[in-house]
């Protein structure tokens, strides 16, 4: 009898450093927002409106999470004008 272990190829996952989860200065909401941002594809158009659209949080909640991440150095926002 042979033991065979098969491992599925994982393609739809996000790798996140544990340091963000261990940072006690961040709220759970900010940590969750960081995870959400990291899970988005690189071609995604980042905006508050877009983040509100993919969550059940309102605009004020999304903005406060983004501000918290920015204040703690986890996020840098730039505005591009075309």
Residue pairs with C-beta under 8 A, 6 or more apart in sequence:
14 35
14 38
14 39
16 34
16 35
16 38
20 26
20 31
20 34
20 74
21 31
23 31
23 72
25 72
26 34
26 68
26 69
26 72
26 74
27 65
27 68
29 61
29 64
29 65
29 68
30 65
30 68
30 69
30 72
30 74
32 65
33 51
33 62
33 65
33 66
33 69
34 69
34 74
34 75
36 51
36 54
36 55
37 46
37 51
37 69
37 75
40 46
44 50
48 59
48 62
48 63
48 66
49 59
51 62
51 66
52 58
52 59
52 62
55 62
57 65
66 75
66 77
69 75
70 76
70 77
